[in-house]
Amino acid sequence: MELFVLSALLIIGLVLLLVELLFIPGTTVVGVLGFLVSGAGLVFAFLNFDYTLALWITALALTLNFAAIGYGFSSGIWKKFSLKSTQSGGVFEGRMTGLEVGMKGIAVSDIKPYGKASFAEVWVEVKSESGFIEVKSPVTIVKIENNKITVN
């Protein structure tokens, strides 16, 4: 019965450690729990078995646990969870290219006070300075500030 309890503790500890390394890396809770259960198994071994046999059990458990850690780091599982690409640019990058104050265009939607307007075949969201502007009405850019275009 003692051998069953000892092996159960050591195997559960090793399985928890492998689960941490292979399936849910980064949480550390399961890994720490695995080390604690393995430690409880080693304490159980020293309390219930001969000292020499307990040292052999400790050596075997440590070897298996460190082999599991080594396998976890060398298996490449971490590459599946790591970011490999970067994002560049932003939401408004290049939006104002070619637009300048005084440019004339046409409202492509009702502007009340926000809507869309076309300037040199570029559609942009604009804000009306003078209130409601009907669709297909001529508009002029009066201000470009902080990626916001104000028309009149």
N, C-alpha and C positions, 0 to 999 in steps of 0.2 A: 504494500500500500504506500509506503514511504517513497519507493522508487517511482510509482505512478504520479504522486503529487509533485515530486521533484521534476520529473520529465514534463509534466503538464505546465508547471510554472515556467520552465526554461523555453519550451516550445511556444507558449503563448507570448512570452516576452519577445522572442525572435520574430514571430509572425507580426506582432504589433510594430516592431522596428522595420520590418520589410514593407508593411502597409504604409508607414510614414514615408519611407524612402521612395517607393515606387508608385503609389497611387494618390496620395495626398501630401506631396512635399510642401514644406513651408509652414505647416500648422504647428509643429513641434509638440503638441499635446499628446498625440498618439505615440510619438517617438520617446518622449519622456516617460509615458506610462509603460512602454515596452521595456525601457531600462529599469524602471522600478520593479516591474514584475520579475525581470531576470535577476535583479538584486535580491528580491525576496526568495527566489529559488536558490540563490547561492547561500543566503543566510540559513535557509532550511537545510541545505546540504551540510553546512558546518555544525548545525545543531543535532542532526540525526545520523550522520555518517562518521566514519573514521576520518581523522584529520588528513591523512595522505589521500584518501579517496575524494575528500571534499576539495583538496587542491587540484586533483586531476579533473574533477567536474568543473571547477572554476576556470582552469586553463581551456578546457573544451568549450565552455560557454563563451568565454571572452574571444576565443578564436572564431567561433561561429558568428558572434555579434559583429566583430570587426570585419570579418569577411563579408557580411551582409552590408555593412556601411561602405566598404570598398566597392562592392558590386553596384550599390546604388549610385555612387559617384561616377563610376566608370561605364555604366550601362548607357549613358547618353539620355536618360529619362529627363534630365534637367533641360535639355535642349528643346524638348516639346513644350515646356512651360515658359521659355524665355522669349522675349521680344526680339525679333530679328530685323525688323524694318523700322524706319523712322518716318515721321511726317514732316513735311516742309510746307511752308506757305501758310496762308491763313484764309479766313472766310472772305475778306474784302480785298485780297491781293489782286491788283490789276483791274479792279472794278472802275476806277476813275481815269484810266488811261485814255487820253484823247479828249477828255471833257474839260472845258474851261468856262469861266464866268463870261456871260454874254452870248454863249452858244444858243442857237435857236433849234427848236425841235417840235414834236407833236405829241400830245397826250394820247396814249394808246388805251387808256382806261380813264374812268372818272377819277379825278383827284380830289378827295374830300376828307381831310387835307392830305392824305397819302394816296399814292397811286403810281402808275407806270407811265413813263414817257420814253420816246425814241429820239435819240440824238445821233445822227450819222449812222443809222442802222444798228445802234447799240441800245438795248432796252435796259433801263435802270429804274429803281424805285426812287420816287421824288416826293418832296413835301411842298405843298402850296403855301405861299406866303400870304396870298390874298383870299383864301377860302376855297370855295368850290370851283373846279375847272372841269368843263365837260370834255368827253372823249372827242378826239380829232380837233381839239382847239390848239392853236399855236402856243407854245410856252418858251420862256427864255430862262436860262440859268442865271440866278442872281447871287447865289452863294454856294460854295463847296467848302464844307468844314466838317472834320471828324468823320469822313466817309458818308456824310449826309449831303444830299443835293437839294437845294431850295430853289423853286421856280416861281415865276410870276406869270 
